[in-house]
Amino acid sequence: MESGPAAFAGAAFALFGAGLLLWTGVRVRAGEPVADGVAPRGAAVTGLCFGAAFLVTGCRLLGFW
């Protein structure tokens, strides 16, 4: 088992990344803007990339990789 702070940080990163991926996917599927005042395609790609990066970082901190 990882240390307490690493487990907390890993859970926070993983939850935020999963939430960002879910939220971005729902907004794109509904045809709504992901970010206000930004190009729709660029905002969707950026949201998906950062969501995946946060999720991978969280899983790494939790010891899944």
PyMOL Python script that loads the backbone (N, CA, C, O; Angstrom):
from pymol import cmd

cmd.read_pdbstr("""\
ATOM      1  N   MET A   1       0.843  -1.182   0.000  1.00  0.00           N
ATOM      2  CA  MET A   1       0.000   0.000   0.000  1.00  0.00           C
ATOM      3  C   MET A   1       0.878   1.232   0.000  1.00  0.00           C
ATOM      4  O   MET A   1       1.896   1.288   0.690  1.00  0.00           O
ATOM      5  N   GLU A   2       0.472   2.220  -0.784  1.00  0.00           N
ATOM      6  CA  GLU A   2       1.209   3.468  -0.858  1.00  0.00           C
ATOM      7  C   GLU A   2       1.038   4.264   0.427  1.00  0.00           C
ATOM      8  O   GLU A   2       0.179   3.948   1.250  1.00  0.00           O
ATOM      9  N   SER A   3       1.850   5.288   0.595  1.00  0.00           N
ATOM     10  CA  SER A   3       1.735   6.132   1.777  1.00  0.00           C
ATOM     11  C   SER A   3       0.434   6.924   1.726  1.00  0.00           C
ATOM     12  O   SER A   3      -0.189   7.036   0.670  1.00  0.00           O
ATOM     13  N   GLY A   4       0.027   7.470   2.859  1.00  0.00           N
ATOM     14  CA  GLY A   4      -1.230   8.202   2.948  1.00  0.00           C
ATOM     15  C   GLY A   4      -1.333   9.372   1.990  1.00  0.00           C
ATOM     16  O   GLY A   4      -2.322   9.464   1.262  1.00  0.00           O
ATOM     17  N   PRO A   5      -0.341  10.287   1.954  1.00  0.00           N
ATOM     18  CA  PRO A   5      -0.428  11.420   1.034  1.00  0.00           C
ATOM     19  C   PRO A   5      -0.442  11.006  -0.439  1.00  0.00           C
ATOM     20  O   PRO A   5      -1.140  11.620  -1.247  1.00  0.00           O
ATOM     21  N   ALA A   6       0.316   9.979  -0.789  1.00  0.00           N
ATOM     22  CA  ALA A   6       0.331   9.523  -2.183  1.00  0.00           C
ATOM     23  C   ALA A   6      -1.013   8.905  -2.562  1.00  0.00           C
ATOM     24  O   ALA A   6      -1.492   9.091  -3.680  1.00  0.00           O
ATOM     25  N   ALA A   7      -1.616   8.176  -1.634  1.00  0.00           N
ATOM     26  CA  ALA A   7      -2.921   7.583  -1.914  1.00  0.00           C
ATOM     27  C   ALA A   7      -3.989   8.665  -2.052  1.00  0.00           C
ATOM     28  O   ALA A   7      -4.851   8.585  -2.927  1.00  0.00           O
ATOM     29  N   PHE A   8      -3.930   9.672  -1.189  1.00  0.00           N
ATOM     30  CA  PHE A   8      -4.894  10.771  -1.286  1.00  0.00           C
ATOM     31  C   PHE A   8      -4.725  11.537  -2.594  1.00  0.00           C
ATOM     32  O   PHE A   8      -5.706  11.834  -3.276  1.00  0.00           O
ATOM     33  N   ALA A   9      -3.483  11.854  -2.941  1.00  0.00           N
ATOM     34  CA  ALA A   9      -3.221  12.581  -4.182  1.00  0.00           C
ATOM     35  C   ALA A   9      -3.634  11.735  -5.391  1.00  0.00           C
ATOM     36  O   ALA A   9      -4.213  12.254  -6.345  1.00  0.00           O
ATOM     37  N   GLY A  10      -3.338  10.444  -5.349  1.00  0.00           N
ATOM     38  CA  GLY A  10      -3.722   9.572  -6.453  1.00  0.00           C
ATOM     39  C   GLY A  10      -5.222   9.506  -6.636  1.00  0.00           C
ATOM     40  O   GLY A  10      -5.718   9.540  -7.762  1.00  0.00           O
ATOM     41  N   ALA A  11      -5.958   9.410  -5.521  1.00  0.00           N
ATOM     42  CA  ALA A  11      -7.421   9.377  -5.607  1.00  0.00           C
ATOM     43  C   ALA A  11      -7.960  10.690  -6.138  1.00  0.00           C
ATOM     44  O   ALA A  11      -8.886  10.701  -6.949  1.00  0.00           O
ATOM     45  N   ALA A  12      -7.385  11.806  -5.684  1.00  0.00           N
ATOM     46  CA  ALA A  12      -7.846  13.119  -6.156  1.00  0.00           C
ATOM     47  C   ALA A  12      -7.581  13.286  -7.647  1.00  0.00           C
ATOM     48  O   ALA A  12      -8.453  13.745  -8.385  1.00  0.00           O
ATOM     49  N   PHE A  13      -6.386  12.918  -8.093  1.00  0.00           N
ATOM     50  CA  PHE A  13      -6.060  13.024  -9.514  1.00  0.00           C
ATOM     51  C   PHE A  13      -6.963  12.116 -10.347  1.00  0.00           C
ATOM     52  O   PHE A  13      -7.483  12.540 -11.379  1.00  0.00           O
ATOM     53  N   ALA A  14      -7.150  10.883  -9.912  1.00  0.00           N
ATOM     54  CA  ALA A  14      -7.961   9.932 -10.676  1.00  0.00           C
ATOM     55  C   ALA A  14      -9.420  10.381 -10.755  1.00  0.00           C
ATOM     56  O   ALA A  14     -10.033  10.299 -11.819  1.00  0.00           O
ATOM     57  N   LEU A  15      -9.974  10.849  -9.651  1.00  0.00           N
ATOM     58  CA  LEU A  15     -11.363  11.316  -9.667  1.00  0.00           C
ATOM     59  C   LEU A  15     -11.526  12.551 -10.542  1.00  0.00           C
ATOM     60  O   LEU A  15     -12.491  12.654 -11.298  1.00  0.00           O
ATOM     61  N   PHE A  16     -10.590  13.487 -10.443  1.00  0.00           N
ATOM     62  CA  PHE A  16     -10.677  14.681 -11.277  1.00  0.00           C
ATOM     63  C   PHE A  16     -10.541  14.332 -12.752  1.00  0.00           C
ATOM     64  O   PHE A  16     -11.289  14.850 -13.582  1.00  0.00           O
ATOM     65  N   GLY A  17      -9.594  13.458 -13.088  1.00  0.00           N
ATOM     66  CA  GLY A  17      -9.406  13.064 -14.484  1.00  0.00           C
ATOM     67  C   GLY A  17     -10.621  12.348 -15.046  1.00  0.00           C
ATOM     68  O   GLY A  17     -11.037  12.615 -16.174  1.00  0.00           O
ATOM     69  N   ALA A  18     -11.193  11.437 -14.264  1.00  0.00           N
ATOM     70  CA  ALA A  18     -12.388  10.720 -14.726  1.00  0.00           C
ATOM     71  C   ALA A  18     -13.561  11.680 -14.884  1.00  0.00           C
ATOM     72  O   ALA A  18     -14.323  11.582 -15.846  1.00  0.00           O
ATOM     73  N   GLY A  19     -13.706  12.598 -13.949  1.00  0.00           N
ATOM     74  CA  GLY A  19     -14.780  13.583 -14.044  1.00  0.00           C
ATOM     75  C   GLY A  19     -14.616  14.494 -15.244  1.00  0.00           C
ATOM     76  O   GLY A  19     -15.593  14.808 -15.924  1.00  0.00           O
ATOM     77  N   LEU A  20     -13.387  14.922 -15.512  1.00  0.00           N
ATOM     78  CA  LEU A  20     -13.131  15.788 -16.663  1.00  0.00           C
ATOM     79  C   LEU A  20     -13.409  15.053 -17.968  1.00  0.00           C
ATOM     80  O   LEU A  20     -13.981  15.630 -18.893  1.00  0.00           O
ATOM     81  N   LEU A  21     -13.013  13.792 -18.051  1.00  0.00           N
ATOM     82  CA  LEU A  21     -13.305  13.005 -19.253  1.00  0.00           C
ATOM     83  C   LEU A  21     -14.805  12.827 -19.449  1.00  0.00           C
ATOM     84  O   LEU A  21     -15.316  12.965 -20.560  1.00  0.00           O
ATOM     85  N   LEU A  22     -15.498  12.521 -18.370  1.00  0.00           N
ATOM     86  CA  LEU A  22     -16.944  12.330 -18.448  1.00  0.00           C
ATOM     87  C   LEU A  22     -17.644  13.626 -18.857  1.00  0.00           C
ATOM     88  O   LEU A  22     -18.495  13.618 -19.746  1.00  0.00           O
ATOM     89  N   TRP A  23     -17.290  14.730 -18.215  1.00  0.00           N
ATOM     90  CA  TRP A  23     -17.929  16.011 -18.500  1.00  0.00           C
ATOM     91  C   TRP A  23     -17.660  16.450 -19.939  1.00  0.00           C
ATOM     92  O   TRP A  23     -18.570  16.908 -20.630  1.00  0.00           O
ATOM     93  N   THR A  24     -16.414  16.312 -20.390  1.00  0.00           N
ATOM     94  CA  THR A  24     -16.075  16.699 -21.759  1.00  0.00           C
ATOM     95  C   THR A  24     -16.829  15.828 -22.761  1.00  0.00           C
ATOM     96  O   THR A  24     -17.348  16.334 -23.756  1.00  0.00           O
ATOM     97  N   GLY A  25     -16.891  14.533 -22.504  1.00  0.00           N
ATOM     98  CA  GLY A  25     -17.617  13.640 -23.409  1.00  0.00           C
ATOM     99  C   GLY A  25     -19.099  13.957 -23.500  1.00  0.00           C
ATOM    100  O   GLY A  25     -19.679  13.910 -24.585  1.00  0.00           O
ATOM    101  N   VAL A  26     -19.717  14.278 -22.373  1.00  0.00           N
ATOM    102  CA  VAL A  26     -21.139  14.621 -22.373  1.00  0.00           C
ATOM    103  C   VAL A  26     -21.376  15.918 -23.135  1.00  0.00           C
ATOM    104  O   VAL A  26     -22.326  16.016 -23.911  1.00  0.00           O
ATOM    105  N   ARG A  27     -20.513  16.920 -22.919  1.00  0.00           N
ATOM    106  CA  ARG A  27     -20.674  18.205 -23.613  1.00  0.00           C
ATOM    107  C   ARG A  27     -20.484  18.047 -25.125  1.00  0.00           C
ATOM    108  O   ARG A  27     -21.230  18.635 -25.908  1.00  0.00           O
ATOM    109  N   VAL A  28     -19.492  17.260 -25.533  1.00  0.00           N
ATOM    110  CA  VAL A  28     -19.244  17.060 -26.962  1.00  0.00           C
ATOM    111  C   VAL A  28     -20.397  16.298 -27.591  1.00  0.00           C
ATOM    112  O   VAL A  28     -20.847  16.643 -28.684  1.00  0.00           O
ATOM    113  N   ARG A  29     -20.873  15.276 -26.918  1.00  0.00           N
ATOM    114  CA  ARG A  29     -21.964  14.465 -27.468  1.00  0.00           C
ATOM    115  C   ARG A  29     -23.248  15.273 -27.616  1.00  0.00           C
ATOM    116  O   ARG A  29     -24.017  15.061 -28.554  1.00  0.00           O
ATOM    117  N   ALA A  30     -23.477  16.202 -26.684  1.00  0.00           N
ATOM    118  CA  ALA A  30     -24.674  17.037 -26.741  1.00  0.00           C
ATOM    119  C   ALA A  30     -24.519  18.208 -27.714  1.00  0.00           C
ATOM    120  O   ALA A  30     -25.493  18.906 -27.999  1.00  0.00           O
ATOM    121  N   GLY A  31     -23.314  18.426 -28.223  1.00  0.00           N
ATOM    122  CA  GLY A  31     -23.079  19.517 -29.151  1.00  0.00           C
ATOM    123  C   GLY A  31     -22.962  20.873 -28.472  1.00  0.00           C
ATOM    124  O   GLY A  31     -23.084  21.907 -29.128  1.00  0.00           O
ATOM    125  N   GLU A  32     -22.728  20.875 -27.186  1.00  0.00           N
ATOM    126  CA  GLU A  32     -22.584  22.111 -26.429  1.00  0.00           C
ATOM    127  C   GLU A  32     -21.108  22.478 -26.326  1.00  0.00           C
ATOM    128  O   GLU A  32     -20.250  21.603 -26.437  1.00  0.00           O
ATOM    129  N   PRO A  33     -20.795  23.767 -26.115  1.00  0.00           N
ATOM    130  CA  PRO A  33     -19.379  24.150 -26.005  1.00  0.00           C
ATOM    131  C   PRO A  33     -18.739  23.593 -24.736  1.00  0.00           C
ATOM    132  O   PRO A  33     -19.367  23.537 -23.678  1.00  0.00           O
ATOM    133  N   VAL A  34     -17.501  23.191 -24.861  1.00  0.00           N
ATOM    134  CA  VAL A  34     -16.764  22.654 -23.717  1.00  0.00           C
ATOM    135  C   VAL A  34     -16.234  23.801 -22.860  1.00  0.00           C
ATOM    136  O   VAL A  34     -16.254  23.721 -21.632  1.00  0.00           O
ATOM    137  N   ALA A  35     -15.762  24.863 -23.502  1.00  0.00           N
ATOM    138  CA  ALA A  35     -15.258  26.044 -22.803  1.00  0.00           C
ATOM    139  C   ALA A  35     -15.802  27.278 -23.499  1.00  0.00           C
ATOM    140  O   ALA A  35     -15.921  27.303 -24.724  1.00  0.00           O
ATOM    141  N   ASP A  36     -16.128  28.285 -22.733  1.00  0.00           N
ATOM    142  CA  ASP A  36     -16.702  29.510 -23.284  1.00  0.00           C
ATOM    143  C   ASP A  36     -15.620  30.359 -23.949  1.00  0.00           C
ATOM    144  O   ASP A  36     -14.586  30.643 -23.344  1.00  0.00           O
ATOM    145  N   GLY A  37     -15.864  30.759 -25.189  1.00  0.00           N
ATOM    146  CA  GLY A  37     -14.953  31.636 -25.899  1.00  0.00           C
ATOM    147  C   GLY A  37     -13.748  30.955 -26.520  1.00  0.00           C
ATOM    148  O   GLY A  37     -12.784  31.626 -26.888  1.00  0.00           O
ATOM    149  N   VAL A  38     -13.781  29.639 -26.644  1.00  0.00           N
ATOM    150  CA  VAL A  38     -12.658  28.882 -27.210  1.00  0.00           C
ATOM    151  C   VAL A  38     -13.193  28.059 -28.378  1.00  0.00           C
ATOM    152  O   VAL A  38     -14.365  27.682 -28.397  1.00  0.00           O
ATOM    153  N   ALA A  39     -12.333  27.785 -29.343  1.00  0.00           N
ATOM    154  CA  ALA A  39     -12.737  26.956 -30.476  1.00  0.00           C
ATOM    155  C   ALA A  39     -13.227  25.597 -29.963  1.00  0.00           C
ATOM    156  O   ALA A  39     -12.545  24.965 -29.156  1.00  0.00           O
ATOM    157  N   PRO A  40     -14.392  25.144 -30.417  1.00  0.00           N
ATOM    158  CA  PRO A  40     -14.973  23.901 -29.883  1.00  0.00           C
ATOM    159  C   PRO A  40     -14.067  22.679 -30.015  1.00  0.00           C
ATOM    160  O   PRO A  40     -13.943  21.894 -29.075  1.00  0.00           O
ATOM    161  N   ARG A  41     -13.444  22.518 -31.164  1.00  0.00           N
ATOM    162  CA  ARG A  41     -12.608  21.341 -31.374  1.00  0.00           C
ATOM    163  C   ARG A  41     -11.364  21.387 -30.489  1.00  0.00           C
ATOM    164  O   ARG A  41     -10.983  20.374 -29.902  1.00  0.00           O
ATOM    165  N   GLY A  42     -10.739  22.543 -30.392  1.00  0.00           N
ATOM    166  CA  GLY A  42      -9.546  22.685 -29.560  1.00  0.00           C
ATOM    167  C   GLY A  42      -9.840  22.477 -28.082  1.00  0.00           C
ATOM    168  O   GLY A  42      -9.048  21.868 -27.363  1.00  0.00           O
ATOM    169  N   ALA A  43     -10.987  22.988 -27.633  1.00  0.00           N
ATOM    170  CA  ALA A  43     -11.365  22.822 -26.229  1.00  0.00           C
ATOM    171  C   ALA A  43     -11.646  21.355 -25.919  1.00  0.00           C
ATOM    172  O   ALA A  43     -11.277  20.863 -24.853  1.00  0.00           O
ATOM    173  N   ALA A  44     -12.292  20.664 -26.837  1.00  0.00           N
ATOM    174  CA  ALA A  44     -12.591  19.252 -26.614  1.00  0.00           C
ATOM    175  C   ALA A  44     -11.315  18.419 -26.570  1.00  0.00           C
ATOM    176  O   ALA A  44     -11.164  17.555 -25.706  1.00  0.00           O
ATOM    177  N   VAL A  45     -10.405  18.674 -27.491  1.00  0.00           N
ATOM    178  CA  VAL A  45      -9.147  17.923 -27.519  1.00  0.00           C
ATOM    179  C   VAL A  45      -8.330  18.207 -26.263  1.00  0.00           C
ATOM    180  O   VAL A  45      -7.766  17.291 -25.665  1.00  0.00           O
ATOM    181  N   THR A  46      -8.267  19.475 -25.864  1.00  0.00           N
ATOM    182  CA  THR A  46      -7.508  19.834 -24.655  1.00  0.00           C
ATOM    183  C   THR A  46      -8.127  19.190 -23.417  1.00  0.00           C
ATOM    184  O   THR A  46      -7.410  18.662 -22.567  1.00  0.00           O
ATOM    185  N   GLY A  47      -9.454  19.230 -23.312  1.00  0.00           N
ATOM    186  CA  GLY A  47     -10.124  18.607 -22.173  1.00  0.00           C
ATOM    187  C   GLY A  47      -9.886  17.113 -22.107  1.00  0.00           C
ATOM    188  O   GLY A  47      -9.645  16.563 -21.033  1.00  0.00           O
ATOM    189  N   LEU A  48      -9.952  16.461 -23.243  1.00  0.00           N
ATOM    190  CA  LEU A  48      -9.721  15.012 -23.275  1.00  0.00           C
ATOM    191  C   LEU A  48      -8.271  14.657 -22.942  1.00  0.00           C
ATOM    192  O   LEU A  48      -8.018  13.685 -22.231  1.00  0.00           O
ATOM    193  N   CYS A  49      -7.327  15.437 -23.450  1.00  0.00           N
ATOM    194  CA  CYS A  49      -5.913  15.169 -23.169  1.00  0.00           C
ATOM    195  C   CYS A  49      -5.600  15.368 -21.694  1.00  0.00           C
ATOM    196  O   CYS A  49      -4.934  14.534 -21.081  1.00  0.00           O
ATOM    197  N   PHE A  50      -6.075  16.468 -21.123  1.00  0.00           N
ATOM    198  CA  PHE A  50      -5.801  16.722 -19.711  1.00  0.00           C
ATOM    199  C   PHE A  50      -6.544  15.725 -18.813  1.00  0.00           C
ATOM    200  O   PHE A  50      -6.014  15.307 -17.784  1.00  0.00           O
ATOM    201  N   GLY A  51      -7.754  15.347 -19.195  1.00  0.00           N
ATOM    202  CA  GLY A  51      -8.475  14.343 -18.422  1.00  0.00           C
ATOM    203  C   GLY A  51      -7.736  13.015 -18.398  1.00  0.00           C
ATOM    204  O   GLY A  51      -7.621  12.377 -17.351  1.00  0.00           O
ATOM    205  N   ALA A  52      -7.241  12.606 -19.547  1.00  0.00           N
ATOM    206  CA  ALA A  52      -6.487  11.354 -19.620  1.00  0.00           C
ATOM    207  C   ALA A  52      -5.184  11.457 -18.837  1.00  0.00           C
ATOM    208  O   ALA A  52      -4.792  10.503 -18.164  1.00  0.00           O
ATOM    209  N   ALA A  53      -4.507  12.604 -18.914  1.00  0.00           N
ATOM    210  CA  ALA A  53      -3.252  12.785 -18.185  1.00  0.00           C
ATOM    211  C   ALA A  53      -3.485  12.726 -16.672  1.00  0.00           C
ATOM    212  O   ALA A  53      -2.711  12.092 -15.954  1.00  0.00           O
ATOM    213  N   PHE A  54      -4.540  13.378 -16.185  1.00  0.00           N
ATOM    214  CA  PHE A  54      -4.840  13.330 -14.761  1.00  0.00           C
ATOM    215  C   PHE A  54      -5.216  11.919 -14.317  1.00  0.00           C
ATOM    216  O   PHE A  54      -4.807  11.481 -13.242  1.00  0.00           O
ATOM    217  N   LEU A  55      -5.981  11.210 -15.125  1.00  0.00           N
ATOM    218  CA  LEU A  55      -6.381   9.852 -14.777  1.00  0.00           C
ATOM    219  C   LEU A  55      -5.178   8.918 -14.721  1.00  0.00           C
ATOM    220  O   LEU A  55      -5.062   8.108 -13.801  1.00  0.00           O
ATOM    221  N   VAL A  56      -4.288   9.024 -15.694  1.00  0.00           N
ATOM    222  CA  VAL A  56      -3.090   8.187 -15.710  1.00  0.00           C
ATOM    223  C   VAL A  56      -2.188   8.523 -14.524  1.00  0.00           C
ATOM    224  O   VAL A  56      -1.635   7.623 -13.893  1.00  0.00           O
ATOM    225  N   THR A  57      -2.037   9.812 -14.219  1.00  0.00           N
ATOM    226  CA  THR A  57      -1.218  10.215 -13.074  1.00  0.00           C
ATOM    227  C   THR A  57      -1.804   9.671 -11.773  1.00  0.00           C
ATOM    228  O   THR A  57      -1.070   9.183 -10.914  1.00  0.00           O
ATOM    229  N   GLY A  58      -3.113   9.753 -11.631  1.00  0.00           N
ATOM    230  CA  GLY A  58      -3.745   9.227 -10.436  1.00  0.00           C
ATOM    231  C   GLY A  58      -3.570   7.736 -10.288  1.00  0.00           C
ATOM    232  O   GLY A  58      -3.291   7.246  -9.193  1.00  0.00           O
ATOM    233  N   CYS A  59      -3.731   7.008 -11.379  1.00  0.00           N
ATOM    234  CA  CYS A  59      -3.536   5.554 -11.322  1.00  0.00           C
ATOM    235  C   CYS A  59      -2.081   5.206 -11.026  1.00  0.00           C
ATOM    236  O   CYS A  59      -1.798   4.234 -10.326  1.00  0.00           O
ATOM    237  N   ARG A  60      -1.165   6.001 -11.560  1.00  0.00           N
ATOM    238  CA  ARG A  60       0.256   5.783 -11.287  1.00  0.00           C
ATOM    239  C   ARG A  60       0.562   5.999  -9.809  1.00  0.00           C
ATOM    240  O   ARG A  60       1.300   5.216  -9.211  1.00  0.00           O
ATOM    241  N   LEU A  61       0.000   7.059  -9.208  1.00  0.00           N
ATOM    242  CA  LEU A  61       0.226   7.326  -7.802  1.00  0.00           C
ATOM    243  C   LEU A  61      -0.413   6.264  -6.910  1.00  0.00           C
ATOM    244  O   LEU A  61       0.100   5.967  -5.831  1.00  0.00           O
ATOM    245  N   LEU A  62      -1.517   5.700  -7.352  1.00  0.00           N
ATOM    246  CA  LEU A  62      -2.176   4.659  -6.576  1.00  0.00           C
ATOM    247  C   LEU A  62      -1.500   3.295  -6.721  1.00  0.00           C
ATOM    248  O   LEU A  62      -1.827   2.356  -5.994  1.00  0.00           O
ATOM    249  N   GLY A  63      -0.580   3.190  -7.640  1.00  0.00           N
ATOM    250  CA  GLY A  63       0.189   1.951  -7.784  1.00  0.00           C
ATOM    251  C   GLY A  63      -0.414   0.958  -8.757  1.00  0.00           C
ATOM    252  O   GLY A  63      -0.061  -0.221  -8.722  1.00  0.00           O
ATOM    253  N   PHE A  64      -1.318   1.401  -9.630  1.00  0.00           N
ATOM    254  CA  PHE A  64      -1.892   0.477 -10.612  1.00  0.00           C
ATOM    255  C   PHE A  64      -0.927   0.203 -11.755  1.00  0.00           C
ATOM    256  O   PHE A  64      -1.082  -0.788 -12.468  1.00  0.00           O
ATOM    257  N   TRP A  65       0.081   1.079 -11.942  1.00  0.00           N
ATOM    258  CA  TRP A  65       1.102   0.866 -12.975  1.00  0.00           C
ATOM    259  C   TRP A  65       2.450   0.858 -12.343  1.00  0.00           C
ATOM    260  O   TRP A  65       3.455   0.693 -13.035  1.00  0.00           O
TER     261      TRP A  65
END
""", "prot")
cmd.dss("prot")
cmd.show_as("cartoon", "prot")
cmd.util.cbc("prot")
cmd.orient("prot")
